[in-house]
Amino acid sequence: MKKELCEIAKRAQHDGLCKHKSGNFSIRDAESGLLVASPTSLDRDLMTPRDVVVMDLDAHVVENESGLRPTSEVLMHLEIYKERPEVLAIVHTHSAYATSFALLNKPIPAIVYEVANLGLTRARIPVAPYGRPGTPELAASVRQAVREADCVLLEKHGAVAVDSRNLYEAYLKAAYIEELAELYHHALTASGGVEPESFATAELQKWAYPAEITFANQR
């Protein structure tokens, strides 16, 4: 899990989803209930599995091999794991387009069908109210938003993606948040600020793999 976290954190940095020391990541072990979290104030390119911190849901650090502290925003991660017990991985980024809409406190509507698999129960990426980074207030502010969706914006801050499978899937959702935010920005710019049409929840829920495709090994 530590190695996986390092690999995804570096990929997020190289893909431009977070820069320098921003953003943070965690994975929860369903069996033990413990989680691994990225350390605070460490460049992702320098991070090794030894730097990844192990802690419990009560914010107690049980292992920090290199002596580093967990990200100061780990309280938000803990709150999400408590609010959504099925979640096993969280990615928090400061990607540019998504954060721009977070600054405006503007939810991103489902303007492309690709979002059908992003866990958006109301066909939008909601915005969690502002909470000062690193505080219990930030942790509390995300509760309602993560109940609504797997992908959320944090007002005046950034974006968060969660997944019930693994960190890679949470990372992909974080990447889709940024892609959707960029498309939304371009659509608004091209239309002079007029909102593009978006999909309703019912339409997104109709997606299914084509039944017309058959497989020889299933006949």
N, C-alpha and C positions, 0 to 999 in steps of 0.2 A: 504493500500500500504506500509506503514512503517513496519507493522508487517511482511508482505510478504518479504520485502527486508531483514529484519533481519534474517528470517528463511533461505533464500537462501544463504546469506552471510556466515552464520554459517555452512551450509551444504557444501559449497564450501571449507571452511577451513578444515572441518572434512574429506572431501574426498581427501584432498591433492592438490587441485587446486590452493590454495594460502595459504601462511603460515604467521603467526604472524600478521603484520599489512598491508601486501601487498594486492594488488587487490582492485577493487572497483566496485560498482553496482549502477544502477539507473533505475527508472521506470518513464515513462512520461504519464501523464493523458491526454487522447485525447480530453476531453471536455474542460478543463481549460487551457491546454497547459503547466501547471506547471509540475515540476518533483520532485521526491524525490531521494536523493543521499546519499550514505554512507559517514560518516564523515571521516576526515583525522586523522591519528595517533591514532586509537582506535582498540584494540584487538577485533576481531569479537565475541569471546566468552563473552565479556563484553558489547557488543552493545545491546541497547534496542530501542524500537520505538521512545523514547524521543530524542535519539541521531541522528536520521535520519533528514537530512536537506531538507527543501522545498525551491525551487528556480525557477526562470523563465529562459527562453532561452537567456536572455540578461546577464546572470551570476549574477543576483541580488538575494540575499538571502531574502526570505520573511518570513521564520520561522526557528528558530533553538532553540528549547525548552531548551536544555541543554547547549547552548552557544558554541557548537562545530562548526568548519568550515567544509564546504564540502570538499571532496577529492580534492587534488591539481590537479588531472587529470580530473576534471569535465569539463574543457574546451573542452577536446576531446569528451566527451559525448555530449556536446551541439552541437559541430560541426557535429557529426554523426546524431543527431536528425534533424538538419537543412538540411543536405545533403540527408537524407532518411526520409522524413516526415511520412512515414507509420510505422517506427520503434517505438515500445513502451517500449522496455527494452534492457538494455545493461549490459553485464557481462565482466569484464576485469580481467584476472588471470595471474599468473606467474608460471603456471604449468611447471614441469621440462622438459619433452620431447619437448613440443611445444616451450618453451623458448630456448631450445638448438638449434632448427632449426632457430629460430628468430635470435640467435647470429650469425649463419652462413649465414644469409640473404638468406635462401633456402626455396622456396615455397614447400608445401607438396602436391604431386599429389594424384589423386583419385585412390588409389590402392585397395580399397574395395568398393563394391557396396553400402554399408551402407551410403555413403556420398551423395547419390542421394537426400536426404532430407535436406541437409545442406545449400542450397542456393548458390551453387558454379557455377557461370555461365560459367567459363572456366575450369571446372573439376580440380580445384586446390585450396588450401588455399594460397592466395597471401601474400606477405610481404610488409607492408607499410614502406616507407623509414624512417630512424632514425630521431627522433625529441626529444629534451631534455624533459624528463618528467615534466609535469606541465606548459609547455610553449605553446603559440599560435602556435609555429612551429610544435609541436607534433600534435596539433589539426588539423592543415592544412595537415599534412603528411598522415592522414588516409583517406582523401576524396576519392581518386581514388580507394583505396583498398576496401572500403565499398560500392562503386558503383558496384564493381565487385562481391562481395561475402558477405554473412552473417557472415562468419568466416574468420578472418584475423590474421596474425602475425604482431607484431610491432618489427621492426629491433632492436636488442640489448635490448629487453625489455620484451615482453610477448605476450599474445594473447587476442583477443577481439571477442565476439560473440554477435550478435544482433538478435532481433526477433520482428515481427509485432503483436504477440499475447500477450505474457506475459513474466515475468521474469523467470518463471520455464522453458519455452521452450528455452530461451536464455541460461540458465544455462546448459540444456542438450546439447546444441550445444557446449558450452565451454568444457563439459566433453568429447564429441565426438572428439573435436580437439585434446585433450590430448591422447585419445585412438588411434586415427589415427597416431599421431606423434610417439607414442611408437611402433606401428606396423611397421611404415616406418623405424624407427631406427633399429629394429630387422631384418627387411628384408635386409637393407643395410649391416648390420654386418654379416649376414649369407652368403651373396653373395660376400663378399669382396669388397663392395662399388659399385657393379653393380646395376644400377637402376632397380627396379622391373617394370613389365608391369603395365600400369594404364589404366583406362577407359577413353574413349573419351566423350566429352560433349553430343554428339548425343545419345550415348548408355545410359547415365545416365538419359536423358530426356524421355526415353521410359518407365520408370518404371510406373506401374499402379497396383492398387489392383486387385487380380485375379477375372475375370468376372465369373469364374466357381463356385465360392462360392455364394450360394443363401440363402435367408432368408425367413422363413415361413410368417413373418408379412408383406412381400412385394409382396406376390403373388396375 
